[in-house]
Amino acid sequence: MKEAKISGFKNDIDGFMQFCPLSVNNNTKELVGSLRSKEILEWFEQNPDLAKKIPPDLRCFENISYADNPIVVIAKSR
């Protein structure tokens, strides 16, 4: 069985994970999605050099646990 590829937005601002919105709020122009803890931890393991360059507020996710809830991501359109 082939896995479907999910498209989203490449993070070309700070190099962190790709963002795949699950919903859009047209009133506030926000895109909402989530990142699973496992995927975040795997990103840090696979990208140690890039992880050193991302902003400190994103580096804090390196300390989450595999058992943690997904991280909700809200991106506001300008």
PDB file of N, H, CA, C and O in Angstrom:
ATOM      1  N   MET A   1       0.831  -1.174   0.000  1.00  0.00           N
ATOM      2  CA  MET A   1       0.000   0.000   0.000  1.00  0.00           C
ATOM      3  C   MET A   1       0.880   1.243   0.000  1.00  0.00           C
ATOM      4  O   MET A   1       1.789   1.355   0.823  1.00  0.00           O
ATOM      5  N   LYS A   2       0.622   2.180  -0.913  1.00  0.00           N
ATOM      6  H   LYS A   2      -0.116   2.089  -1.581  1.00  0.00           H
ATOM      7  CA  LYS A   2       1.380   3.416  -0.992  1.00  0.00           C
ATOM      8  C   LYS A   2       0.815   4.439  -0.018  1.00  0.00           C
ATOM      9  O   LYS A   2      -0.396   4.528   0.183  1.00  0.00           O
ATOM     10  N   GLU A   3       1.718   5.209   0.581  1.00  0.00           N
ATOM     11  H   GLU A   3       2.701   5.136   0.418  1.00  0.00           H
ATOM     12  CA  GLU A   3       1.283   6.288   1.452  1.00  0.00           C
ATOM     13  C   GLU A   3       1.011   7.523   0.612  1.00  0.00           C
ATOM     14  O   GLU A   3       1.745   7.822  -0.330  1.00  0.00           O
ATOM     15  N   ALA A   4      -0.047   8.234   0.960  1.00  0.00           N
ATOM     16  H   ALA A   4      -0.644   7.991   1.725  1.00  0.00           H
ATOM     17  CA  ALA A   4      -0.357   9.475   0.265  1.00  0.00           C
ATOM     18  C   ALA A   4       0.593  10.564   0.750  1.00  0.00           C
ATOM     19  O   ALA A   4       0.894  10.664   1.940  1.00  0.00           O
ATOM     20  N   LYS A   5       1.049  11.362  -0.178  1.00  0.00           N
ATOM     21  H   LYS A   5       0.804  11.281  -1.144  1.00  0.00           H
ATOM     22  CA  LYS A   5       1.907  12.481   0.201  1.00  0.00           C
ATOM     23  C   LYS A   5       1.017  13.652   0.601  1.00  0.00           C
ATOM     24  O   LYS A   5       0.046  13.981  -0.080  1.00  0.00           O
ATOM     25  N   ILE A   6       1.368  14.262   1.704  1.00  0.00           N
ATOM     26  H   ILE A   6       2.157  13.995   2.257  1.00  0.00           H
ATOM     27  CA  ILE A   6       0.623  15.413   2.178  1.00  0.00           C
ATOM     28  C   ILE A   6       1.405  16.657   1.783  1.00  0.00           C
ATOM     29  O   ILE A   6       2.588  16.788   2.096  1.00  0.00           O
ATOM     30  N   SER A   7       0.738  17.554   1.103  1.00  0.00           N
ATOM     31  H   SER A   7      -0.223  17.447   0.848  1.00  0.00           H
ATOM     32  CA  SER A   7       1.436  18.777   0.731  1.00  0.00           C
ATOM     33  C   SER A   7       1.221  19.825   1.814  1.00  0.00           C
ATOM     34  O   SER A   7       0.274  19.747   2.597  1.00  0.00           O
ATOM     35  N   GLY A   8       2.089  20.776   1.843  1.00  0.00           N
ATOM     36  H   GLY A   8       2.858  20.839   1.207  1.00  0.00           H
ATOM     37  CA  GLY A   8       2.010  21.830   2.842  1.00  0.00           C
ATOM     38  C   GLY A   8       2.950  22.943   2.462  1.00  0.00           C
ATOM     39  O   GLY A   8       3.211  23.178   1.282  1.00  0.00           O
ATOM     40  N   PHE A   9       3.459  23.632   3.468  1.00  0.00           N
ATOM     41  H   PHE A   9       3.247  23.442   4.427  1.00  0.00           H
ATOM     42  CA  PHE A   9       4.350  24.753   3.258  1.00  0.00           C
ATOM     43  C   PHE A   9       5.729  24.428   3.782  1.00  0.00           C
ATOM     44  O   PHE A   9       5.888  24.055   4.945  1.00  0.00           O
ATOM     45  N   LYS A  10       6.722  24.567   2.932  1.00  0.00           N
ATOM     46  H   LYS A  10       6.593  24.870   1.988  1.00  0.00           H
ATOM     47  CA  LYS A  10       8.103  24.403   3.365  1.00  0.00           C
ATOM     48  C   LYS A  10       8.467  25.621   4.208  1.00  0.00           C
ATOM     49  O   LYS A  10       8.179  26.755   3.825  1.00  0.00           O
ATOM     50  N   ASN A  11       9.091  25.389   5.338  1.00  0.00           N
ATOM     51  H   ASN A  11       9.326  24.468   5.649  1.00  0.00           H
ATOM     52  CA  ASN A  11       9.487  26.480   6.207  1.00  0.00           C
ATOM     53  C   ASN A  11      10.830  27.020   5.726  1.00  0.00           C
ATOM     54  O   ASN A  11      11.888  26.530   6.122  1.00  0.00           O
ATOM     55  N   ASP A  12      10.772  28.032   4.871  1.00  0.00           N
ATOM     56  H   ASP A  12       9.912  28.430   4.550  1.00  0.00           H
ATOM     57  CA  ASP A  12      12.005  28.616   4.344  1.00  0.00           C
ATOM     58  C   ASP A  12      12.428  29.853   5.130  1.00  0.00           C
ATOM     59  O   ASP A  12      13.355  30.556   4.729  1.00  0.00           O
ATOM     60  N   ILE A  13      11.753  30.121   6.249  1.00  0.00           N
ATOM     61  H   ILE A  13      11.000  29.549   6.575  1.00  0.00           H
ATOM     62  CA  ILE A  13      12.117  31.265   7.088  1.00  0.00           C
ATOM     63  C   ILE A  13      13.209  30.862   8.068  1.00  0.00           C
ATOM     64  O   ILE A  13      14.247  31.520   8.150  1.00  0.00           O
ATOM     65  N   ASP A  14      12.979  29.784   8.812  1.00  0.00           N
ATOM     66  H   ASP A  14      12.136  29.249   8.746  1.00  0.00           H
ATOM     67  CA  ASP A  14      13.979  29.367   9.797  1.00  0.00           C
ATOM     68  C   ASP A  14      14.404  27.912   9.637  1.00  0.00           C
ATOM     69  O   ASP A  14      15.227  27.425  10.412  1.00  0.00           O
ATOM     70  N   GLY A  15      13.859  27.210   8.645  1.00  0.00           N
ATOM     71  H   GLY A  15      13.191  27.605   8.016  1.00  0.00           H
ATOM     72  CA  GLY A  15      14.302  25.855   8.351  1.00  0.00           C
ATOM     73  C   GLY A  15      13.705  24.759   9.201  1.00  0.00           C
ATOM     74  O   GLY A  15      14.126  23.606   9.111  1.00  0.00           O
ATOM     75  N   PHE A  16      12.714  25.105  10.041  1.00  0.00           N
ATOM     76  H   PHE A  16      12.372  26.042  10.114  1.00  0.00           H
ATOM     77  CA  PHE A  16      12.089  24.070  10.872  1.00  0.00           C
ATOM     78  C   PHE A  16      11.149  23.242  10.007  1.00  0.00           C
ATOM     79  O   PHE A  16      11.226  23.312   8.780  1.00  0.00           O
ATOM     80  N   MET A  17      10.297  22.488  10.594  1.00  0.00           N
ATOM     81  H   MET A  17      10.234  22.430  11.591  1.00  0.00           H
ATOM     82  CA  MET A  17       9.476  21.498   9.909  1.00  0.00           C
ATOM     83  C   MET A  17       8.471  22.112   8.924  1.00  0.00           C
ATOM     84  O   MET A  17       8.078  23.273   9.043  1.00  0.00           O
ATOM     85  N   GLN A  18       8.075  21.293   7.958  1.00  0.00           N
ATOM     86  H   GLN A  18       8.394  20.350   7.862  1.00  0.00           H
ATOM     87  CA  GLN A  18       7.046  21.685   7.010  1.00  0.00           C
ATOM     88  C   GLN A  18       5.718  21.810   7.747  1.00  0.00           C
ATOM     89  O   GLN A  18       5.451  21.055   8.683  1.00  0.00           O
ATOM     90  N   PHE A  19       4.886  22.761   7.328  1.00  0.00           N
ATOM     91  H   PHE A  19       5.103  23.374   6.569  1.00  0.00           H
ATOM     92  CA  PHE A  19       3.591  23.008   7.960  1.00  0.00           C
ATOM     93  C   PHE A  19       2.478  22.595   7.010  1.00  0.00           C
ATOM     94  O   PHE A  19       2.395  23.082   5.883  1.00  0.00           O
ATOM     95  N   CYS A  20       1.627  21.695   7.475  1.00  0.00           N
ATOM     96  H   CYS A  20       1.694  21.300   8.391  1.00  0.00           H
ATOM     97  CA  CYS A  20       0.485  21.226   6.689  1.00  0.00           C
ATOM     98  C   CYS A  20      -0.795  21.644   7.397  1.00  0.00           C
ATOM     99  O   CYS A  20      -1.218  20.973   8.339  1.00  0.00           O
ATOM    100  N   PRO A  21      -1.427  22.743   6.965  1.00  0.00           N
ATOM    101  CA  PRO A  21      -2.642  23.190   7.645  1.00  0.00           C
ATOM    102  C   PRO A  21      -3.789  22.202   7.460  1.00  0.00           C
ATOM    103  O   PRO A  21      -3.943  21.588   6.404  1.00  0.00           O
ATOM    104  N   LEU A  22      -4.583  22.066   8.511  1.00  0.00           N
ATOM    105  H   LEU A  22      -4.457  22.564   9.369  1.00  0.00           H
ATOM    106  CA  LEU A  22      -5.746  21.185   8.484  1.00  0.00           C
ATOM    107  C   LEU A  22      -7.036  21.971   8.327  1.00  0.00           C
ATOM    108  O   LEU A  22      -8.044  21.444   7.855  1.00  0.00           O
ATOM    109  N   SER A  23      -6.997  23.249   8.731  1.00  0.00           N
ATOM    110  H   SER A  23      -6.179  23.677   9.114  1.00  0.00           H
ATOM    111  CA  SER A  23      -8.173  24.096   8.574  1.00  0.00           C
ATOM    112  C   SER A  23      -7.749  25.549   8.405  1.00  0.00           C
ATOM    113  O   SER A  23      -6.620  25.936   8.706  1.00  0.00           O
ATOM    114  N   VAL A  24      -8.701  26.336   7.912  1.00  0.00           N
ATOM    115  H   VAL A  24      -9.619  26.022   7.668  1.00  0.00           H
ATOM    116  CA  VAL A  24      -8.465  27.755   7.681  1.00  0.00           C
ATOM    117  C   VAL A  24      -9.609  28.525   8.312  1.00  0.00           C
ATOM    118  O   VAL A  24     -10.775  28.180   8.121  1.00  0.00           O
ATOM    119  N   ASN A  25      -9.282  29.562   9.060  1.00  0.00           N
ATOM    120  H   ASN A  25      -8.335  29.842   9.216  1.00  0.00           H
ATOM    121  CA  ASN A  25     -10.287  30.451   9.614  1.00  0.00           C
ATOM    122  C   ASN A  25     -10.281  31.707   8.759  1.00  0.00           C
ATOM    123  O   ASN A  25      -9.371  32.529   8.871  1.00  0.00           O
ATOM    124  N   ASN A  26     -11.277  31.862   7.915  1.00  0.00           N
ATOM    125  H   ASN A  26     -12.016  31.195   7.824  1.00  0.00           H
ATOM    126  CA  ASN A  26     -11.311  32.997   6.993  1.00  0.00           C
ATOM    127  C   ASN A  26     -11.499  34.328   7.705  1.00  0.00           C
ATOM    128  O   ASN A  26     -11.054  35.361   7.206  1.00  0.00           O
ATOM    129  N   ASN A  27     -12.152  34.319   8.865  1.00  0.00           N
ATOM    130  H   ASN A  27     -12.514  33.479   9.270  1.00  0.00           H
ATOM    131  CA  ASN A  27     -12.387  35.569   9.594  1.00  0.00           C
ATOM    132  C   ASN A  27     -11.088  36.154  10.135  1.00  0.00           C
ATOM    133  O   ASN A  27     -10.880  37.366  10.064  1.00  0.00           O
ATOM    134  N   THR A  28     -10.221  35.317  10.670  1.00  0.00           N
ATOM    135  H   THR A  28     -10.390  34.333  10.727  1.00  0.00           H
ATOM    136  CA  THR A  28      -8.974  35.802  11.253  1.00  0.00           C
ATOM    137  C   THR A  28      -7.777  35.546  10.340  1.00  0.00           C
ATOM    138  O   THR A  28      -6.652  35.922  10.670  1.00  0.00           O
ATOM    139  N   LYS A  29      -8.011  34.919   9.210  1.00  0.00           N
ATOM    140  H   LYS A  29      -8.925  34.614   8.942  1.00  0.00           H
ATOM    141  CA  LYS A  29      -6.962  34.576   8.245  1.00  0.00           C
ATOM    142  C   LYS A  29      -5.854  33.743   8.887  1.00  0.00           C
ATOM    143  O   LYS A  29      -4.666  33.995   8.682  1.00  0.00           O
ATOM    144  N   GLU A  30      -6.269  32.750   9.664  1.00  0.00           N
ATOM    145  H   GLU A  30      -7.234  32.546   9.831  1.00  0.00           H
ATOM    146  CA  GLU A  30      -5.318  31.854  10.318  1.00  0.00           C
ATOM    147  C   GLU A  30      -5.390  30.464   9.705  1.00  0.00           C
ATOM    148  O   GLU A  30      -6.467  29.973   9.366  1.00  0.00           O
ATOM    149  N   LEU A  31      -4.222  29.837   9.567  1.00  0.00           N
ATOM    150  H   LEU A  31      -3.347  30.236   9.842  1.00  0.00           H
ATOM    151  CA  LEU A  31      -4.118  28.450   9.148  1.00  0.00           C
ATOM    152  C   LEU A  31      -3.783  27.652  10.398  1.00  0.00           C
ATOM    153  O   LEU A  31      -2.889  28.029  11.155  1.00  0.00           O
ATOM    154  N   VAL A  32      -4.498  26.548  10.620  1.00  0.00           N
ATOM    155  H   VAL A  32      -5.224  26.241  10.004  1.00  0.00           H
ATOM    156  CA  VAL A  32      -4.302  25.757  11.827  1.00  0.00           C
ATOM    157  C   VAL A  32      -3.920  24.332  11.440  1.00  0.00           C
ATOM    158  O   VAL A  32      -4.519  23.732  10.548  1.00  0.00           O
ATOM    159  N   GLY A  33      -2.924  23.813  12.122  1.00  0.00           N
ATOM    160  H   GLY A  33      -2.438  24.301  12.847  1.00  0.00           H
ATOM    161  CA  GLY A  33      -2.480  22.446  11.897  1.00  0.00           C
ATOM    162  C   GLY A  33      -1.848  21.914  13.167  1.00  0.00           C
ATOM    163  O   GLY A  33      -1.909  22.559  14.214  1.00  0.00           O
ATOM    164  N   SER A  34      -1.248  20.751  13.082  1.00  0.00           N
ATOM    165  H   SER A  34      -1.198  20.227  12.232  1.00  0.00           H
ATOM    166  CA  SER A  34      -0.570  20.184  14.245  1.00  0.00           C
ATOM    167  C   SER A  34       0.642  19.380  13.796  1.00  0.00           C
ATOM    168  O   SER A  34       0.731  18.929  12.654  1.00  0.00           O
ATOM    169  N   LEU A  35       1.561  19.217  14.723  1.00  0.00           N
ATOM    170  H   LEU A  35       1.489  19.583  15.651  1.00  0.00           H
ATOM    171  CA  LEU A  35       2.754  18.400  14.502  1.00  0.00           C
ATOM    172  C   LEU A  35       2.795  17.350  15.603  1.00  0.00           C
ATOM    173  O   LEU A  35       2.660  17.678  16.781  1.00  0.00           O
ATOM    174  N   ARG A  36       2.979  16.096  15.227  1.00  0.00           N
ATOM    175  H   ARG A  36       3.089  15.829  14.270  1.00  0.00           H
ATOM    176  CA  ARG A  36       3.056  15.036  16.230  1.00  0.00           C
ATOM    177  C   ARG A  36       4.415  15.062  16.911  1.00  0.00           C
ATOM    178  O   ARG A  36       5.439  15.362  16.298  1.00  0.00           O
ATOM    179  N   SER A  37       4.391  14.740  18.195  1.00  0.00           N
ATOM    180  H   SER A  37       3.559  14.497  18.694  1.00  0.00           H
ATOM    181  CA  SER A  37       5.622  14.742  18.992  1.00  0.00           C
ATOM    182  C   SER A  37       6.695  13.867  18.355  1.00  0.00           C
ATOM    183  O   SER A  37       7.863  14.250  18.292  1.00  0.00           O
ATOM    184  N   LYS A  38       6.292  12.692  17.885  1.00  0.00           N
ATOM    185  H   LYS A  38       5.343  12.381  17.936  1.00  0.00           H
ATOM    186  CA  LYS A  38       7.241  11.759  17.274  1.00  0.00           C
ATOM    187  C   LYS A  38       7.926  12.396  16.067  1.00  0.00           C
ATOM    188  O   LYS A  38       9.138  12.261  15.897  1.00  0.00           O
ATOM    189  N   GLU A  39       7.159  13.086  15.234  1.00  0.00           N
ATOM    190  H   GLU A  39       6.175  13.196  15.372  1.00  0.00           H
ATOM    191  CA  GLU A  39       7.732  13.717  14.041  1.00  0.00           C
ATOM    192  C   GLU A  39       8.704  14.839  14.410  1.00  0.00           C
ATOM    193  O   GLU A  39       9.732  15.020  13.759  1.00  0.00           O
ATOM    194  N   ILE A  40       8.367  15.585  15.456  1.00  0.00           N
ATOM    195  H   ILE A  40       7.532  15.438  15.985  1.00  0.00           H
ATOM    196  CA  ILE A  40       9.247  16.666  15.896  1.00  0.00           C
ATOM    197  C   ILE A  40      10.568  16.094  16.404  1.00  0.00           C
ATOM    198  O   ILE A  40      11.638  16.573  16.029  1.00  0.00           O
ATOM    199  N   LEU A  41      10.494  15.083  17.246  1.00  0.00           N
ATOM    200  H   LEU A  41       9.625  14.694  17.550  1.00  0.00           H
ATOM    201  CA  LEU A  41      11.710  14.477  17.791  1.00  0.00           C
ATOM    202  C   LEU A  41      12.560  13.837  16.698  1.00  0.00           C
ATOM    203  O   LEU A  41      13.787  13.916  16.747  1.00  0.00           O
ATOM    204  N   GLU A  42      11.931  13.212  15.726  1.00  0.00           N
ATOM    205  H   GLU A  42      10.934  13.148  15.686  1.00  0.00           H
ATOM    206  CA  GLU A  42      12.670  12.633  14.598  1.00  0.00           C
ATOM    207  C   GLU A  42      13.357  13.722  13.785  1.00  0.00           C
ATOM    208  O   GLU A  42      14.478  13.529  13.314  1.00  0.00           O
ATOM    209  N   TRP A  43      12.692  14.874  13.614  1.00  0.00           N
ATOM    210  H   TRP A  43      11.782  15.032  13.997  1.00  0.00           H
ATOM    211  CA  TRP A  43      13.305  15.983  12.880  1.00  0.00           C
ATOM    212  C   TRP A  43      14.585  16.420  13.585  1.00  0.00           C
ATOM    213  O   TRP A  43      15.610  16.621  12.933  1.00  0.00           O
ATOM    214  N   PHE A  44      14.539  16.572  14.920  1.00  0.00           N
ATOM    215  H   PHE A  44      13.706  16.409  15.450  1.00  0.00           H
ATOM    216  CA  PHE A  44      15.724  16.979  15.668  1.00  0.00           C
ATOM    217  C   PHE A  44      16.842  15.939  15.546  1.00  0.00           C
ATOM    218  O   PHE A  44      18.014  16.303  15.450  1.00  0.00           O
ATOM    219  N   GLU A  45      16.493  14.660  15.548  1.00  0.00           N
ATOM    220  H   GLU A  45      15.541  14.364  15.626  1.00  0.00           H
ATOM    221  CA  GLU A  45      17.498  13.603  15.423  1.00  0.00           C
ATOM    222  C   GLU A  45      18.143  13.601  14.035  1.00  0.00           C
ATOM    223  O   GLU A  45      19.341  13.350  13.906  1.00  0.00           O
ATOM    224  N   GLN A  46      17.350  13.879  13.004  1.00  0.00           N
ATOM    225  H   GLN A  46      16.377  14.082  13.109  1.00  0.00           H
ATOM    226  CA  GLN A  46      17.832  13.818  11.626  1.00  0.00           C
ATOM    227  C   GLN A  46      18.476  15.118  11.153  1.00  0.00           C
ATOM    228  O   GLN A  46      19.145  15.133  10.120  1.00  0.00           O
ATOM    229  N   ASN A  47      18.283  16.212  11.896  1.00  0.00           N
ATOM    230  H   ASN A  47      17.740  16.200  12.735  1.00  0.00           H
ATOM    231  CA  ASN A  47      18.788  17.521  11.471  1.00  0.00           C
ATOM    232  C   ASN A  47      19.541  18.236  12.589  1.00  0.00           C
ATOM    233  O   ASN A  47      19.180  19.359  12.940  1.00  0.00           O
ATOM    234  N   PRO A  48      20.576  17.617  13.157  1.00  0.00           N
ATOM    235  CA  PRO A  48      21.254  18.249  14.294  1.00  0.00           C
ATOM    236  C   PRO A  48      21.912  19.588  13.959  1.00  0.00           C
ATOM    237  O   PRO A  48      21.896  20.495  14.791  1.00  0.00           O
ATOM    238  N   ASP A  49      22.483  19.735  12.777  1.00  0.00           N
ATOM    239  H   ASP A  49      22.496  18.998  12.101  1.00  0.00           H
ATOM    240  CA  ASP A  49      23.116  21.001  12.406  1.00  0.00           C
ATOM    241  C   ASP A  49      22.086  22.111  12.206  1.00  0.00           C
ATOM    242  O   ASP A  49      22.283  23.241  12.653  1.00  0.00           O
ATOM    243  N   LEU A  50      20.998  21.780  11.538  1.00  0.00           N
ATOM    244  H   LEU A  50      20.838  20.862  11.175  1.00  0.00           H
ATOM    245  CA  LEU A  50      19.930  22.753  11.315  1.00  0.00           C
ATOM    246  C   LEU A  50      19.244  23.119  12.630  1.00  0.00           C
ATOM    247  O   LEU A  50      18.832  24.263  12.819  1.00  0.00           O
ATOM    248  N   ALA A  51      19.123  22.157  13.530  1.00  0.00           N
ATOM    249  H   ALA A  51      19.458  21.228  13.377  1.00  0.00           H
ATOM    250  CA  ALA A  51      18.483  22.403  14.822  1.00  0.00           C
ATOM    251  C   ALA A  51      19.227  23.454  15.630  1.00  0.00           C
ATOM    252  O   ALA A  51      18.616  24.187  16.408  1.00  0.00           O
ATOM    253  N   LYS A  52      20.544  23.533  15.454  1.00  0.00           N
ATOM    254  H   LYS A  52      21.041  22.938  14.822  1.00  0.00           H
ATOM    255  CA  LYS A  52      21.344  24.537  16.174  1.00  0.00           C
ATOM    256  C   LYS A  52      21.062  25.953  15.668  1.00  0.00           C
ATOM    257  O   LYS A  52      21.341  26.926  16.369  1.00  0.00           O
ATOM    258  N   LYS A  53      20.513  26.072  14.459  1.00  0.00           N
ATOM    259  H   LYS A  53      20.287  25.282  13.890  1.00  0.00           H
ATOM    260  CA  LYS A  53      20.313  27.374  13.831  1.00  0.00           C
ATOM    261  C   LYS A  53      18.897  27.923  13.982  1.00  0.00           C
ATOM    262  O   LYS A  53      18.667  29.106  13.732  1.00  0.00           O
ATOM    263  N   ILE A  54      17.954  27.088  14.385  1.00  0.00           N
ATOM    264  H   ILE A  54      18.142  26.127  14.589  1.00  0.00           H
ATOM    265  CA  ILE A  54      16.582  27.573  14.499  1.00  0.00           C
ATOM    266  C   ILE A  54      16.438  28.446  15.744  1.00  0.00           C
ATOM    267  O   ILE A  54      17.240  28.326  16.671  1.00  0.00           O
ATOM    268  N   PRO A  55      15.443  29.314  15.785  1.00  0.00           N
ATOM    269  CA  PRO A  55      15.258  30.212  16.936  1.00  0.00           C
ATOM    270  C   PRO A  55      15.064  29.437  18.244  1.00  0.00           C
ATOM    271  O   PRO A  55      14.541  28.323  18.240  1.00  0.00           O
ATOM    272  N   PRO A  56      15.487  30.031  19.354  1.00  0.00           N
ATOM    273  CA  PRO A  56      15.373  29.363  20.663  1.00  0.00           C
ATOM    274  C   PRO A  56      13.949  28.949  21.024  1.00  0.00           C
ATOM    275  O   PRO A  56      13.752  27.926  21.680  1.00  0.00           O
ATOM    276  N   ASP A  57      12.954  29.735  20.602  1.00  0.00           N
ATOM    277  H   ASP A  57      13.114  30.565  20.070  1.00  0.00           H
ATOM    278  CA  ASP A  57      11.579  29.361  20.942  1.00  0.00           C
ATOM    279  C   ASP A  57      11.139  28.083  20.228  1.00  0.00           C
ATOM    280  O   ASP A  57      10.181  27.445  20.664  1.00  0.00           O
ATOM    281  N   LEU A  58      11.807  27.696  19.152  1.00  0.00           N
ATOM    282  H   LEU A  58      12.586  28.215  18.798  1.00  0.00           H
ATOM    283  CA  LEU A  58      11.513  26.426  18.491  1.00  0.00           C
ATOM    284  C   LEU A  58      12.399  25.301  19.030  1.00  0.00           C
ATOM    285  O   LEU A  58      11.993  24.139  19.049  1.00  0.00           O
ATOM    286  N   ARG A  59      13.598  25.649  19.463  1.00  0.00           N
ATOM    287  H   ARG A  59      13.929  26.593  19.448  1.00  0.00           H
ATOM    288  CA  ARG A  59      14.512  24.637  20.010  1.00  0.00           C
ATOM    289  C   ARG A  59      13.965  23.989  21.278  1.00  0.00           C
ATOM    290  O   ARG A  59      14.370  22.882  21.632  1.00  0.00           O
ATOM    291  N   CYS A  60      13.047  24.672  21.965  1.00  0.00           N
ATOM    292  H   CYS A  60      12.718  25.572  21.678  1.00  0.00           H
ATOM    293  CA  CYS A  60      12.476  24.099  23.189  1.00  0.00           C
ATOM    294  C   CYS A  60      11.729  22.798  22.898  1.00  0.00           C
ATOM    295  O   CYS A  60      11.560  21.976  23.798  1.00  0.00           O
ATOM    296  N   PHE A  61      11.281  22.598  21.661  1.00  0.00           N
ATOM    297  H   PHE A  61      11.418  23.266  20.930  1.00  0.00           H
ATOM    298  CA  PHE A  61      10.565  21.369  21.304  1.00  0.00           C
ATOM    299  C   PHE A  61      11.479  20.148  21.282  1.00  0.00           C
ATOM    300  O   PHE A  61      11.003  19.014  21.222  1.00  0.00           O
ATOM    301  N   GLU A  62      12.766  20.372  21.329  1.00  0.00           N
ATOM    302  H   GLU A  62      13.153  21.293  21.378  1.00  0.00           H
ATOM    303  CA  GLU A  62      13.719  19.262  21.381  1.00  0.00           C
ATOM    304  C   GLU A  62      13.577  18.488  22.688  1.00  0.00           C
ATOM    305  O   GLU A  62      13.995  17.333  22.774  1.00  0.00           O
ATOM    306  N   ASN A  63      12.998  19.110  23.689  1.00  0.00           N
ATOM    307  H   ASN A  63      12.658  20.048  23.619  1.00  0.00           H
ATOM    308  CA  ASN A  63      12.866  18.499  25.016  1.00  0.00           C
ATOM    309  C   ASN A  63      11.511  17.856  25.273  1.00  0.00           C
ATOM    310  O   ASN A  63      11.221  17.458  26.401  1.00  0.00           O
ATOM    311  N   ILE A  64      10.671  17.748  24.237  1.00  0.00           N
ATOM    312  H   ILE A  64      10.906  18.071  23.320  1.00  0.00           H
ATOM    313  CA  ILE A  64       9.382  17.098  24.448  1.00  0.00           C
ATOM    314  C   ILE A  64       9.565  15.587  24.514  1.00  0.00           C
ATOM    315  O   ILE A  64      10.652  15.068  24.263  1.00  0.00           O
ATOM    316  N   SER A  65       8.498  14.899  24.851  1.00  0.00           N
ATOM    317  H   SER A  65       7.615  15.320  25.055  1.00  0.00           H
ATOM    318  CA  SER A  65       8.522  13.443  24.974  1.00  0.00           C
ATOM    319  C   SER A  65       7.692  12.823  23.853  1.00  0.00           C
ATOM    320  O   SER A  65       6.786  13.458  23.313  1.00  0.00           O
ATOM    321  N   TYR A  66       8.010  11.589  23.513  1.00  0.00           N
ATOM    322  H   TYR A  66       8.747  11.073  23.951  1.00  0.00           H
ATOM    323  CA  TYR A  66       7.224  10.866  22.506  1.00  0.00           C
ATOM    324  C   TYR A  66       5.767  10.729  22.947  1.00  0.00           C
ATOM    325  O   TYR A  66       4.877  10.598  22.106  1.00  0.00           O
ATOM    326  N   ALA A  67       5.519  10.757  24.239  1.00  0.00           N
ATOM    327  H   ALA A  67       6.242  10.863  24.922  1.00  0.00           H
ATOM    328  CA  ALA A  67       4.164  10.585  24.773  1.00  0.00           C
ATOM    329  C   ALA A  67       3.382  11.898  24.847  1.00  0.00           C
ATOM    330  O   ALA A  67       2.197  11.884  25.180  1.00  0.00           O
ATOM    331  N   ASP A  68       4.020  13.029  24.543  1.00  0.00           N
ATOM    332  H   ASP A  68       4.983  13.040  24.272  1.00  0.00           H
ATOM    333  CA  ASP A  68       3.335  14.318  24.606  1.00  0.00           C
ATOM    334  C   ASP A  68       2.261  14.426  23.533  1.00  0.00           C
ATOM    335  O   ASP A  68       2.311  13.753  22.503  1.00  0.00           O
ATOM    336  N   ASN A  69       1.300  15.280  23.801  1.00  0.00           N
ATOM    337  H   ASN A  69       1.259  15.827  24.638  1.00  0.00           H
ATOM    338  CA  ASN A  69       0.239  15.566  22.833  1.00  0.00           C
ATOM    339  C   ASN A  69       0.827  16.275  21.620  1.00  0.00           C
ATOM    340  O   ASN A  69       1.914  16.846  21.700  1.00  0.00           O
ATOM    341  N   PRO A  70       0.111  16.242  20.492  1.00  0.00           N
ATOM    342  CA  PRO A  70       0.580  16.988  19.323  1.00  0.00           C
ATOM    343  C   PRO A  70       0.671  18.484  19.631  1.00  0.00           C
ATOM    344  O   PRO A  70      -0.038  18.996  20.497  1.00  0.00           O
ATOM    345  N   ILE A  71       1.539  19.159  18.922  1.00  0.00           N
ATOM    346  H   ILE A  71       2.115  18.742  18.219  1.00  0.00           H
ATOM    347  CA  ILE A  71       1.720  20.596  19.061  1.00  0.00           C
ATOM    348  C   ILE A  71       0.803  21.277  18.040  1.00  0.00           C
ATOM    349  O   ILE A  71       0.867  20.980  16.847  1.00  0.00           O
ATOM    350  N   VAL A  72      -0.039  22.180  18.511  1.00  0.00           N
ATOM    351  H   VAL A  72      -0.090  22.421  19.480  1.00  0.00           H
ATOM    352  CA  VAL A  72      -0.930  22.925  17.623  1.00  0.00           C
ATOM    353  C   VAL A  72      -0.146  24.086  17.026  1.00  0.00           C
ATOM    354  O   VAL A  72       0.531  24.830  17.736  1.00  0.00           O
ATOM    355  N   VAL A  73      -0.252  24.224  15.708  1.00  0.00           N
ATOM    356  H   VAL A  73      -0.802  23.620  15.132  1.00  0.00           H
ATOM    357  CA  VAL A  73       0.458  25.290  14.996  1.00  0.00           C
ATOM    358  C   VAL A  73      -0.590  26.220  14.386  1.00  0.00           C
ATOM    359  O   VAL A  73      -1.500  25.779  13.684  1.00  0.00           O
ATOM    360  N   ILE A  74      -0.443  27.516  14.668  1.00  0.00           N
ATOM    361  H   ILE A  74       0.297  27.874  15.238  1.00  0.00           H
ATOM    362  CA  ILE A  74      -1.352  28.519  14.098  1.00  0.00           C
ATOM    363  C   ILE A  74      -0.506  29.522  13.343  1.00  0.00           C
ATOM    364  O   ILE A  74       0.358  30.182  13.921  1.00  0.00           O
ATOM    365  N   ALA A  75      -0.760  29.634  12.043  1.00  0.00           N
ATOM    366  H   ALA A  75      -1.462  29.098  11.573  1.00  0.00           H
ATOM    367  CA  ALA A  75      -0.034  30.575  11.204  1.00  0.00           C
ATOM    368  C   ALA A  75      -1.011  31.658  10.764  1.00  0.00           C
ATOM    369  O   ALA A  75      -2.086  31.362  10.244  1.00  0.00           O
ATOM    370  N   LYS A  76      -0.637  32.889  10.974  1.00  0.00           N
ATOM    371  H   LYS A  76       0.237  33.130  11.397  1.00  0.00           H
ATOM    372  CA  LYS A  76      -1.507  34.012  10.617  1.00  0.00           C
ATOM    373  C   LYS A  76      -1.058  34.600   9.297  1.00  0.00           C
ATOM    374  O   LYS A  76       0.117  34.917   9.113  1.00  0.00           O
ATOM    375  N   SER A  77      -2.000  34.745   8.379  1.00  0.00           N
ATOM    376  H   SER A  77      -2.955  34.488   8.529  1.00  0.00           H
ATOM    377  CA  SER A  77      -1.719  35.338   7.083  1.00  0.00           C
ATOM    378  C   SER A  77      -1.772  36.858   7.209  1.00  0.00           C
ATOM    379  O   SER A  77      -2.604  37.408   7.931  1.00  0.00           O
ATOM    380  N   ARG A  78      -0.889  37.508   6.509  1.00  0.00           N
ATOM    381  H   ARG A  78      -0.213  37.062   5.923  1.00  0.00           H
ATOM    382  CA  ARG A  78      -0.882  38.983   6.564  1.00  0.00           C
ATOM    383  C   ARG A  78      -1.625  39.571   5.411  1.00  0.00           C
ATOM    384  O   ARG A  78      -1.720  40.792   5.297  1.00  0.00           O
TER     385      ARG A  78
END
